[in-house]
Amino acid sequence: MGFSMTYKGTMLKQFWELFVFNEGICLQGLDYVIVEARRNRRRLILSLVNNLVAFGGKTQYVKWAKEAGVNVSSSDDSFFSNPVIKDDFQAYLY
């Protein structure tokens, strides 16, 4: 689903719908974290997808594929094998 963060008690998500971005506070917050990590000589590991339903992750990509009429199994593991889902994730990265 993309980058998520909590701001003043509200969950903000950078990626609400497939290929629809919220470039407001979420990406600005991520930019700040990256700049501060570099300034403090820290390395970050950014997860590009996760297993947490609350944050989207691979479950969300499988859901979007089903909503688009793609024949996928009910398993979230379709994220790793279905070519349509893999293409959607690849497009998100680029």
C-alpha positions in Angstrom: 0.0 0.0 0.0 2.9 2.3 0.4 4.3 4.4 3.2 2.1 4.8 6.3 2.6 6.9 9.4 0.6 8.2 12.3 0.4 12.0 12.7 -1.4 13.4 15.7 -3.2 10.2 16.3 -4.4 9.8 12.7 -3.2 7.1 10.4 -2.0 8.7 7.1 -1.4 6.5 4.1 0.6 7.6 1.1 -1.1 5.1 -1.2 -4.9 4.9 -0.8 -5.8 3.3 -4.2 -3.8 1.6 -6.9 -1.6 4.3 -8.5 -3.2 7.2 -6.5 -0.6 8.9 -4.4 -0.9 11.3 -1.4 2.2 13.4 -1.7 1.4 15.5 1.3 2.5 14.9 4.8 3.4 11.2 4.4 6.1 11.7 1.8 7.3 14.9 3.4 7.6 12.9 6.7 9.5 10.2 4.9 11.8 12.8 3.3 12.5 14.2 6.8 13.3 10.8 8.2 15.7 10.1 5.4 17.5 13.4 5.7 17.8 13.1 9.4 19.1 9.5 9.1 21.8 10.7 6.7 22.7 13.7 8.8 23.1 11.4 11.8 25.0 8.8 9.8 22.3 6.2 10.2 21.1 3.7 7.7 17.4 2.9 7.1 15.8 -0.3 5.9 12.6 0.6 4.1 10.1 -2.3 3.7 8.5 -2.1 0.3 5.7 -4.5 1.3 4.6 -6.2 4.5 2.3 -8.9 5.9 0.3 -6.5 8.0 -3.3 -6.2 6.8 -3.8 -2.9 8.6 -1.0 -1.3 6.5 -2.1 -2.9 3.2 0.9 -4.8 2.1 0.6 -7.9 -0.1 -3.1 -8.3 1.0 -4.0 -5.0 -0.6 -2.4 -5.9 -3.9 -4.3 -9.2 -4.0 -7.5 -7.3 -3.2 -6.9 -4.8 -6.0 -6.3 -7.6 -8.4 -9.6 -9.3 -7.4 -11.5 -6.0 -7.7 -10.0 -5.6 -11.2 -11.4 -9.0 -12.2 -8.1 -10.9 -12.1 -8.4 -14.6 -11.3 -6.2 -15.0 -8.2 -6.3 -17.4 -5.3 -7.6 -16.3 -2.0 -4.1 -16.6 -0.6 -2.0 -13.4 -0.1 0.9 -15.5 -1.5 -0.6 -14.7 -4.9 1.4 -11.5 -4.5 4.6 -13.5 -5.3 3.3 -15.5 -8.2 0.5 -13.7 -10.1 2.0 -11.8 -13.0 -0.6 -9.0 -12.9 0.0 -8.3 -9.2 3.8 -8.5 -9.8 3.4 -5.9 -12.6 1.3 -3.6 -10.4 3.9 -3.7 -7.7 6.7 -3.2 -10.2 4.9 -0.1 -11.6 4.5 1.2 -8.0 8.3 1.0 -7.5 9.0 2.9 -10.7 
